[in-house]
Amino acid sequence: MGGSRSRRVLGSRSYKNYSAQMLDTAVDLGAANLQSSINASAGLGTAALAAVYAGLILSNIFLPVFVIKWLGTKWTISFSFLTYMPYIAAQLYPRFYTMIPAGLLVGLGGGPLWCAKCTYLYVMSEAHSAISKITAEALLVRFLGIFFMIFHTSQIWGNLISSLGIYLACMAGAAIIVAVGVDPMKKFDTRGSGSGTGLSGLALLAATLKLLIEPNQILMIPINVFLGFQQAFFGADFTAAFVSCAVGTGSVGFVMMTYGLADAIGCIVNGYIAKIIDRLPLICIATIINIAILTTLLTWHPNGGQAYVLYIIIVVLGFSDSIWIVQINAYYSILFPGREEAAFSNFRLWESVGYIVAYVISPYLRTSVKTYLMLSLLVLGLSCYFTVEYRERRKKSKLNTPDVGCDNFAFQICEK
């Protein structure tokens, strides 16, 4: 009876912590929306966002494993939220010498923040798996689905909030909620392993950098860069070249709110679909959607009477993105078990490269050229991704792993 009660307490505590963490997530997107809307003149908005992702690149290479080992996952999340506050406060006096340093600080804090969030979800999925009949991989994808659902809803209320004071209050509240409502990860982490376990100093940095040159990680780079490039393109170029032309600049916020809602719903729906469909077909569905959207952008000439086309594009794009973001994040934990901190850091690193490339080339290339570039990245990324899938499935078959039915690792159910 005592053991059963202990398992129930552990399960309820896991969900309580997960729910508390979800309340804090969406502030990130709101800050980006605010930046791009009020500091567009003289290239300050683009430069500041580029600074954010430049900071993320450096941060994801050098900081997450160190910071998480030093502070722990919980306090890394809480303190990292605070690095966003100067960026928001700088909006009160937006100049290059205020926005660029503040943007770099956001990037430096964002690496440990995102890595710690994903690591926390991974460890919680393992903890809850121990008291349920569901595999840790299944729970991870479900948790990631809810995580990104709430994250993408920030496209809705991030466009509705116009007060800098509210943003600052949200940031402070996020840090406090994590500090008070989230338990330390050591209460759940029964692995005794991880990217930073037993390592210190240069050995920690070496463990992180080693993952950068592993074949599977190198092959995953193009698809990660594509995901970042796509987000930046549709957040900036698409709204300028298509939304503004078809429905006017006043409707940009409504279009992006629709995208956020579609992406949020897709993250949940994606989890249920993945129960019966393998990961590979889901990735193929997302690819077909992306190719169809990019082809439409290359051939369609928007006008004032075709607003519905924009909303169709943005809704199906949101569903496609929900597949990519949930499945690829979860796949990283499968590819690099025991090195989750370094794995999630690498995912965010190369996604950030895609963002910054898109922001840097945005003023110099036509929208059609950037669309062709994005299509090329998709084809290259998909080819490399399929290579990784082939390598892993071949390795699995050589180990004579028993067939358990649906080979989407995220939704194999343990039978007792």
Contacts in CASP RR format, 6 or more apart in sequence:
PFRMAT RR
TARGET T0000
AUTHOR 0000-0000-0000
METHOD contacts of the structure
MODEL  1
MGGSRSRRVLGSRSYKNYSAQMLDTAVDLGAANLQSSINASAGLGTAALA
AVYAGLILSNIFLPVFVIKWLGTKWTISFSFLTYMPYIAAQLYPRFYTMI
PAGLLVGLGGGPLWCAKCTYLYVMSEAHSAISKITAEALLVRFLGIFFMI
FHTSQIWGNLISSLGIYLACMAGAAIIVAVGVDPMKKFDTRGSGSGTGLS
GLALLAATLKLLIEPNQILMIPINVFLGFQQAFFGADFTAAFVSCAVGTG
SVGFVMMTYGLADAIGCIVNGYIAKIIDRLPLICIATIINIAILTTLLTW
HPNGGQAYVLYIIIVVLGFSDSIWIVQINAYYSILFPGREEAAFSNFRLW
ESVGYIVAYVISPYLRTSVKTYLMLSLLVLGLSCYFTVEYRERRKKSKLN
TPDVGCDNFAFQICEK
7 131 0 8 1.000
8 131 0 8 1.000
10 127 0 8 1.000
10 128 0 8 1.000
10 130 0 8 1.000
10 131 0 8 1.000
10 188 0 8 1.000
11 127 0 8 1.000
11 128 0 8 1.000
11 131 0 8 1.000
13 183 0 8 1.000
13 187 0 8 1.000
14 124 0 8 1.000
14 127 0 8 1.000
14 128 0 8 1.000
14 188 0 8 1.000
15 128 0 8 1.000
16 181 0 8 1.000
17 120 0 8 1.000
17 124 0 8 1.000
17 181 0 8 1.000
17 182 0 8 1.000
17 183 0 8 1.000
18 121 0 8 1.000
18 124 0 8 1.000
18 143 0 8 1.000
18 146 0 8 1.000
20 177 0 8 1.000
20 178 0 8 1.000
20 181 0 8 1.000
20 182 0 8 1.000
21 77 0 8 1.000
21 117 0 8 1.000
21 120 0 8 1.000
21 147 0 8 1.000
21 178 0 8 1.000
21 182 0 8 1.000
22 146 0 8 1.000
22 147 0 8 1.000
22 150 0 8 1.000
23 150 0 8 1.000
23 174 0 8 1.000
23 177 0 8 1.000
24 77 0 8 1.000
24 81 0 8 1.000
24 173 0 8 1.000
24 174 0 8 1.000
24 175 0 8 1.000
24 177 0 8 1.000
24 178 0 8 1.000
25 117 0 8 1.000
25 147 0 8 1.000
25 150 0 8 1.000
25 151 0 8 1.000
25 154 0 8 1.000
26 150 0 8 1.000
26 151 0 8 1.000
26 152 0 8 1.000
26 153 0 8 1.000
26 154 0 8 1.000
26 157 0 8 1.000
26 158 0 8 1.000
27 81 0 8 1.000
27 84 0 8 1.000
27 154 0 8 1.000
27 167 0 8 1.000
27 170 0 8 1.000
27 171 0 8 1.000
27 174 0 8 1.000
28 84 0 8 1.000
28 151 0 8 1.000
28 154 0 8 1.000
29 151 0 8 1.000
29 152 0 8 1.000
29 154 0 8 1.000
29 155 0 8 1.000
29 158 0 8 1.000
30 154 0 8 1.000
30 155 0 8 1.000
30 157 0 8 1.000
30 158 0 8 1.000
30 159 0 8 1.000
30 161 0 8 1.000
30 167 0 8 1.000
31 84 0 8 1.000
31 87 0 8 1.000
31 88 0 8 1.000
31 106 0 8 1.000
31 167 0 8 1.000
32 49 0 8 1.000
32 52 0 8 1.000
33 155 0 8 1.000
33 158 0 8 1.000
33 159 0 8 1.000
33 256 0 8 1.000
34 88 0 8 1.000
34 91 0 8 1.000
34 158 0 8 1.000
34 161 0 8 1.000
34 164 0 8 1.000
34 167 0 8 1.000
35 45 0 8 1.000
35 48 0 8 1.000
35 49 0 8 1.000
35 87 0 8 1.000
35 91 0 8 1.000
35 99 0 8 1.000
36 45 0 8 1.000
36 49 0 8 1.000
36 235 0 8 1.000
36 236 0 8 1.000
38 91 0 8 1.000
38 94 0 8 1.000
39 45 0 8 1.000
39 48 0 8 1.000
39 91 0 8 1.000
39 94 0 8 1.000
39 99 0 8 1.000
40 46 0 8 1.000
43 363 0 8 1.000
44 94 0 8 1.000
44 95 0 8 1.000
44 96 0 8 1.000
44 99 0 8 1.000
45 99 0 8 1.000
46 236 0 8 1.000
46 359 0 8 1.000
46 362 0 8 1.000
46 363 0 8 1.000
47 96 0 8 1.000
47 99 0 8 1.000
47 100 0 8 1.000
48 99 0 8 1.000
48 100 0 8 1.000
48 102 0 8 1.000
48 103 0 8 1.000
49 355 0 8 1.000
49 359 0 8 1.000
50 356 0 8 1.000
50 359 0 8 1.000
50 360 0 8 1.000
51 99 0 8 1.000
51 100 0 8 1.000
51 101 0 8 1.000
51 103 0 8 1.000
51 104 0 8 1.000
51 107 0 8 1.000
52 87 0 8 1.000
52 103 0 8 1.000
52 104 0 8 1.000
52 106 0 8 1.000
52 107 0 8 1.000
53 107 0 8 1.000
53 352 0 8 1.000
53 353 0 8 1.000
53 354 0 8 1.000
53 355 0 8 1.000
53 356 0 8 1.000
53 359 0 8 1.000
54 104 0 8 1.000
54 107 0 8 1.000
54 356 0 8 1.000
55 103 0 8 1.000
55 104 0 8 1.000
55 106 0 8 1.000
55 107 0 8 1.000
55 108 0 8 1.000
55 352 0 8 1.000
56 107 0 8 1.000
56 108 0 8 1.000
56 110 0 8 1.000
56 111 0 8 1.000
56 348 0 8 1.000
56 349 0 8 1.000
56 352 0 8 1.000
56 355 0 8 1.000
57 349 0 8 1.000
57 352 0 8 1.000
57 353 0 8 1.000
57 356 0 8 1.000
58 107 0 8 1.000
58 108 0 8 1.000
59 107 0 8 1.000
59 108 0 8 1.000
59 109 0 8 1.000
59 110 0 8 1.000
59 111 0 8 1.000
59 112 0 8 1.000
60 111 0 8 1.000
60 115 0 8 1.000
60 345 0 8 1.000
60 346 0 8 1.000
60 348 0 8 1.000
60 349 0 8 1.000
60 352 0 8 1.000
61 208 0 8 1.000
61 209 0 8 1.000
61 212 0 8 1.000
61 345 0 8 1.000
61 349 0 8 1.000
62 205 0 8 1.000
62 208 0 8 1.000
63 108 0 8 1.000
63 109 0 8 1.000
63 111 0 8 1.000
63 112 0 8 1.000
64 111 0 8 1.000
64 112 0 8 1.000
64 115 0 8 1.000
64 116 0 8 1.000
64 208 0 8 1.000
64 341 0 8 1.000
64 342 0 8 1.000
64 344 0 8 1.000
64 345 0 8 1.000
65 115 0 8 1.000
65 195 0 8 1.000
65 196 0 8 1.000
65 204 0 8 1.000
65 205 0 8 1.000
65 207 0 8 1.000
65 208 0 8 1.000
65 341 0 8 1.000
65 342 0 8 1.000
65 345 0 8 1.000
66 201 0 8 1.000
66 204 0 8 1.000
66 205 0 8 1.000
67 76 0 8 1.000
67 112 0 8 1.000
67 116 0 8 1.000
68 76 0 8 1.000
68 112 0 8 1.000
68 115 0 8 1.000
68 116 0 8 1.000
68 119 0 8 1.000
68 196 0 8 1.000
68 341 0 8 1.000
69 196 0 8 1.000
69 199 0 8 1.000
69 200 0 8 1.000
69 204 0 8 1.000
71 79 0 8 1.000
72 116 0 8 1.000
72 184 0 8 1.000
72 185 0 8 1.000
73 116 0 8 1.000
73 119 0 8 1.000
73 120 0 8 1.000
73 123 0 8 1.000
73 184 0 8 1.000
73 185 0 8 1.000
74 120 0 8 1.000
74 178 0 8 1.000
74 179 0 8 1.000
74 182 0 8 1.000
74 183 0 8 1.000
74 184 0 8 1.000
74 185 0 8 1.000
75 179 0 8 1.000
76 112 0 8 1.000
76 113 0 8 1.000
76 116 0 8 1.000
77 113 0 8 1.000
77 116 0 8 1.000
77 117 0 8 1.000
77 120 0 8 1.000
77 178 0 8 1.000
77 182 0 8 1.000
78 175 0 8 1.000
78 176 0 8 1.000
78 178 0 8 1.000
78 179 0 8 1.000
78 182 0 8 1.000
79 175 0 8 1.000
80 109 0 8 1.000
80 110 0 8 1.000
80 111 0 8 1.000
80 112 0 8 1.000
80 113 0 8 1.000
80 116 0 8 1.000
81 113 0 8 1.000
81 171 0 8 1.000
81 174 0 8 1.000
81 175 0 8 1.000
81 178 0 8 1.000
82 171 0 8 1.000
82 175 0 8 1.000
83 105 0 8 1.000
83 106 0 8 1.000
83 107 0 8 1.000
83 108 0 8 1.000
83 109 0 8 1.000
83 110 0 8 1.000
83 113 0 8 1.000
84 106 0 8 1.000
84 109 0 8 1.000
84 171 0 8 1.000
85 168 0 8 1.000
85 171 0 8 1.000
85 172 0 8 1.000
86 102 0 8 1.000
86 105 0 8 1.000
87 99 0 8 1.000
87 102 0 8 1.000
87 103 0 8 1.000
87 105 0 8 1.000
87 106 0 8 1.000
88 164 0 8 1.000
88 165 0 8 1.000
88 167 0 8 1.000
88 168 0 8 1.000
88 171 0 8 1.000
89 102 0 8 1.000
89 164 0 8 1.000
89 168 0 8 1.000
90 98 0 8 1.000
90 99 0 8 1.000
90 102 0 8 1.000
90 103 0 8 1.000
91 164 0 8 1.000
92 164 0 8 1.000
110 348 0 8 1.000
111 345 0 8 1.000
111 348 0 8 1.000
114 344 0 8 1.000
114 348 0 8 1.000
115 341 0 8 1.000
115 344 0 8 1.000
115 345 0 8 1.000
115 348 0 8 1.000
117 147 0 8 1.000
118 144 0 8 1.000
118 329 0 8 1.000
118 340 0 8 1.000
118 344 0 8 1.000
119 185 0 8 1.000
119 340 0 8 1.000
119 341 0 8 1.000
119 344 0 8 1.000
120 182 0 8 1.000
120 185 0 8 1.000
121 140 0 8 1.000
121 143 0 8 1.000
121 144 0 8 1.000
121 147 0 8 1.000
122 136 0 8 1.000
122 140 0 8 1.000
122 333 0 8 1.000
122 340 0 8 1.000
123 185 0 8 1.000
123 188 0 8 1.000
123 189 0 8 1.000
123 191 0 8 1.000
124 139 0 8 1.000
124 143 0 8 1.000
124 188 0 8 1.000
125 136 0 8 1.000
125 137 0 8 1.000
125 139 0 8 1.000
125 140 0 8 1.000
125 143 0 8 1.000
126 136 0 8 1.000
126 188 0 8 1.000
126 189 0 8 1.000
126 190 0 8 1.000
126 191 0 8 1.000
127 188 0 8 1.000
127 189 0 8 1.000
127 190 0 8 1.000
128 134 0 8 1.000
128 139 0 8 1.000
129 135 0 8 1.000
129 136 0 8 1.000
129 138 0 8 1.000
129 139 0 8 1.000
130 190 0 8 1.000
132 139 0 8 1.000
133 413 0 8 1.000
133 414 0 8 1.000
133 415 0 8 1.000
133 416 0 8 1.000
134 413 0 8 1.000
134 414 0 8 1.000
135 409 0 8 1.000
135 412 0 8 1.000
135 413 0 8 1.000
135 414 0 8 1.000
137 330 0 8 1.000
137 333 0 8 1.000
137 334 0 8 1.000
137 409 0 8 1.000
137 410 0 8 1.000
137 411 0 8 1.000
137 412 0 8 1.000
138 410 0 8 1.000
138 411 0 8 1.000
138 412 0 8 1.000
138 413 0 8 1.000
140 330 0 8 1.000
140 333 0 8 1.000
140 410 0 8 1.000
141 271 0 8 1.000
141 274 0 8 1.000
141 326 0 8 1.000
141 327 0 8 1.000
141 330 0 8 1.000
141 410 0 8 1.000
141 411 0 8 1.000
142 271 0 8 1.000
144 267 0 8 1.000
144 325 0 8 1.000
144 326 0 8 1.000
144 329 0 8 1.000
144 330 0 8 1.000
145 267 0 8 1.000
145 268 0 8 1.000
145 270 0 8 1.000
145 271 0 8 1.000
145 322 0 8 1.000
145 326 0 8 1.000
146 267 0 8 1.000
146 268 0 8 1.000
147 267 0 8 1.000
148 263 0 8 1.000
148 264 0 8 1.000
148 267 0 8 1.000
148 322 0 8 1.000
148 325 0 8 1.000
148 326 0 8 1.000
149 264 0 8 1.000
149 265 0 8 1.000
149 266 0 8 1.000
149 267 0 8 1.000
149 268 0 8 1.000
150 264 0 8 1.000
151 264 0 8 1.000
152 260 0 8 1.000
152 261 0 8 1.000
152 263 0 8 1.000
152 264 0 8 1.000
152 267 0 8 1.000
152 322 0 8 1.000
153 260 0 8 1.000
153 261 0 8 1.000
153 264 0 8 1.000
154 260 0 8 1.000
155 256 0 8 1.000
155 257 0 8 1.000
155 259 0 8 1.000
155 260 0 8 1.000
155 261 0 8 1.000
155 263 0 8 1.000
156 257 0 8 1.000
156 260 0 8 1.000
156 261 0 8 1.000
159 253 0 8 1.000
159 254 0 8 1.000
159 256 0 8 1.000
159 257 0 8 1.000
160 257 0 8 1.000
161 167 0 8 1.000
161 170 0 8 1.000
191 338 0 8 1.000
193 338 0 8 1.000
194 338 0 8 1.000
194 339 0 8 1.000
194 340 0 8 1.000
194 341 0 8 1.000
195 204 0 8 1.000
195 207 0 8 1.000
195 208 0 8 1.000
195 338 0 8 1.000
195 339 0 8 1.000
195 340 0 8 1.000
195 341 0 8 1.000
195 342 0 8 1.000
195 343 0 8 1.000
196 204 0 8 1.000
196 207 0 8 1.000
196 341 0 8 1.000
199 207 0 8 1.000
207 339 0 8 1.000
207 342 0 8 1.000
208 341 0 8 1.000
208 342 0 8 1.000
208 345 0 8 1.000
211 217 0 8 1.000
211 336 0 8 1.000
211 339 0 8 1.000
211 342 0 8 1.000
211 343 0 8 1.000
211 346 0 8 1.000
212 218 0 8 1.000
212 346 0 8 1.000
214 336 0 8 1.000
215 391 0 8 1.000
216 335 0 8 1.000
216 336 0 8 1.000
216 388 0 8 1.000
216 391 0 8 1.000
216 392 0 8 1.000
217 335 0 8 1.000
217 336 0 8 1.000
217 346 0 8 1.000
219 384 0 8 1.000
219 385 0 8 1.000
219 387 0 8 1.000
219 388 0 8 1.000
220 328 0 8 1.000
220 332 0 8 1.000
220 335 0 8 1.000
220 346 0 8 1.000
220 347 0 8 1.000
220 350 0 8 1.000
220 384 0 8 1.000
220 385 0 8 1.000
220 388 0 8 1.000
221 350 0 8 1.000
221 384 0 8 1.000
222 377 0 8 1.000
222 380 0 8 1.000
222 381 0 8 1.000
222 383 0 8 1.000
222 384 0 8 1.000
223 324 0 8 1.000
223 328 0 8 1.000
223 381 0 8 1.000
223 382 0 8 1.000
223 384 0 8 1.000
223 385 0 8 1.000
224 328 0 8 1.000
224 346 0 8 1.000
224 347 0 8 1.000
224 349 0 8 1.000
224 350 0 8 1.000
224 351 0 8 1.000
224 353 0 8 1.000
224 354 0 8 1.000
225 350 0 8 1.000
225 351 0 8 1.000
225 353 0 8 1.000
225 354 0 8 1.000
225 357 0 8 1.000
225 377 0 8 1.000
226 354 0 8 1.000
226 374 0 8 1.000
226 377 0 8 1.000
226 378 0 8 1.000
226 380 0 8 1.000
226 381 0 8 1.000
227 321 0 8 1.000
227 324 0 8 1.000
227 325 0 8 1.000
227 328 0 8 1.000
227 351 0 8 1.000
227 354 0 8 1.000
228 351 0 8 1.000
228 352 0 8 1.000
228 353 0 8 1.000
228 354 0 8 1.000
228 355 0 8 1.000
228 358 0 8 1.000
229 354 0 8 1.000
229 355 0 8 1.000
229 357 0 8 1.000
229 358 0 8 1.000
229 373 0 8 1.000
229 374 0 8 1.000
229 377 0 8 1.000
230 290 0 8 1.000
230 321 0 8 1.000
230 374 0 8 1.000
231 321 0 8 1.000
231 351 0 8 1.000
231 355 0 8 1.000
232 354 0 8 1.000
232 355 0 8 1.000
232 358 0 8 1.000
232 359 0 8 1.000
232 362 0 8 1.000
233 358 0 8 1.000
233 370 0 8 1.000
233 371 0 8 1.000
233 374 0 8 1.000
234 259 0 8 1.000
234 314 0 8 1.000
234 317 0 8 1.000
235 256 0 8 1.000
236 358 0 8 1.000
236 359 0 8 1.000
236 362 0 8 1.000
237 358 0 8 1.000
237 362 0 8 1.000
237 367 0 8 1.000
237 370 0 8 1.000
238 297 0 8 1.000
239 252 0 8 1.000
239 255 0 8 1.000
239 256 0 8 1.000
241 367 0 8 1.000
242 297 0 8 1.000
242 302 0 8 1.000
242 310 0 8 1.000
243 249 0 8 1.000
243 251 0 8 1.000
243 252 0 8 1.000
243 255 0 8 1.000
243 310 0 8 1.000
244 252 0 8 1.000
245 302 0 8 1.000
245 303 0 8 1.000
245 304 0 8 1.000
246 302 0 8 1.000
246 303 0 8 1.000
246 304 0 8 1.000
246 305 0 8 1.000
246 306 0 8 1.000
246 307 0 8 1.000
246 309 0 8 1.000
246 310 0 8 1.000
247 255 0 8 1.000
247 304 0 8 1.000
247 307 0 8 1.000
247 310 0 8 1.000
251 307 0 8 1.000
255 310 0 8 1.000
255 311 0 8 1.000
255 314 0 8 1.000
256 314 0 8 1.000
258 311 0 8 1.000
258 314 0 8 1.000
258 315 0 8 1.000
259 314 0 8 1.000
259 315 0 8 1.000
259 317 0 8 1.000
259 318 0 8 1.000
260 318 0 8 1.000
262 314 0 8 1.000
262 315 0 8 1.000
262 316 0 8 1.000
262 317 0 8 1.000
262 318 0 8 1.000
262 319 0 8 1.000
263 318 0 8 1.000
263 319 0 8 1.000
263 321 0 8 1.000
263 322 0 8 1.000
264 322 0 8 1.000
265 319 0 8 1.000
265 322 0 8 1.000
266 318 0 8 1.000
266 319 0 8 1.000
266 322 0 8 1.000
266 323 0 8 1.000
267 322 0 8 1.000
267 325 0 8 1.000
267 326 0 8 1.000
269 319 0 8 1.000
269 322 0 8 1.000
270 282 0 8 1.000
270 319 0 8 1.000
270 322 0 8 1.000
270 323 0 8 1.000
270 326 0 8 1.000
270 327 0 8 1.000
271 326 0 8 1.000
271 411 0 8 1.000
273 282 0 8 1.000
274 282 0 8 1.000
274 327 0 8 1.000
274 408 0 8 1.000
274 410 0 8 1.000
274 411 0 8 1.000
275 406 0 8 1.000
275 411 0 8 1.000
276 406 0 8 1.000
276 411 0 8 1.000
277 406 0 8 1.000
277 408 0 8 1.000
278 406 0 8 1.000
278 407 0 8 1.000
278 408 0 8 1.000
279 327 0 8 1.000
279 331 0 8 1.000
279 407 0 8 1.000
279 408 0 8 1.000
279 409 0 8 1.000
279 410 0 8 1.000
280 389 0 8 1.000
282 323 0 8 1.000
282 327 0 8 1.000
282 408 0 8 1.000
283 323 0 8 1.000
283 324 0 8 1.000
283 327 0 8 1.000
283 382 0 8 1.000
283 385 0 8 1.000
285 320 0 8 1.000
285 323 0 8 1.000
286 320 0 8 1.000
286 321 0 8 1.000
286 323 0 8 1.000
286 324 0 8 1.000
287 378 0 8 1.000
287 382 0 8 1.000
289 316 0 8 1.000
289 317 0 8 1.000
289 319 0 8 1.000
289 320 0 8 1.000
290 317 0 8 1.000
290 320 0 8 1.000
290 378 0 8 1.000
291 375 0 8 1.000
291 378 0 8 1.000
292 316 0 8 1.000
293 313 0 8 1.000
293 316 0 8 1.000
293 317 0 8 1.000
293 320 0 8 1.000
294 371 0 8 1.000
294 374 0 8 1.000
294 375 0 8 1.000
294 378 0 8 1.000
296 309 0 8 1.000
296 313 0 8 1.000
297 313 0 8 1.000
297 367 0 8 1.000
297 371 0 8 1.000
298 368 0 8 1.000
298 371 0 8 1.000
298 372 0 8 1.000
300 309 0 8 1.000
302 309 0 8 1.000
302 310 0 8 1.000
327 410 0 8 1.000
328 347 0 8 1.000
329 344 0 8 1.000
329 347 0 8 1.000
330 410 0 8 1.000
332 340 0 8 1.000
332 343 0 8 1.000
332 344 0 8 1.000
332 346 0 8 1.000
332 347 0 8 1.000
333 340 0 8 1.000
333 343 0 8 1.000
333 344 0 8 1.000
334 392 0 8 1.000
334 409 0 8 1.000
335 343 0 8 1.000
335 388 0 8 1.000
335 392 0 8 1.000
336 342 0 8 1.000
336 343 0 8 1.000
358 370 0 8 1.000
361 370 0 8 1.000
362 370 0 8 1.000
365 373 0 8 1.000
393 407 0 8 1.000
404 412 0 8 1.000
405 412 0 8 1.000
406 412 0 8 1.000
END
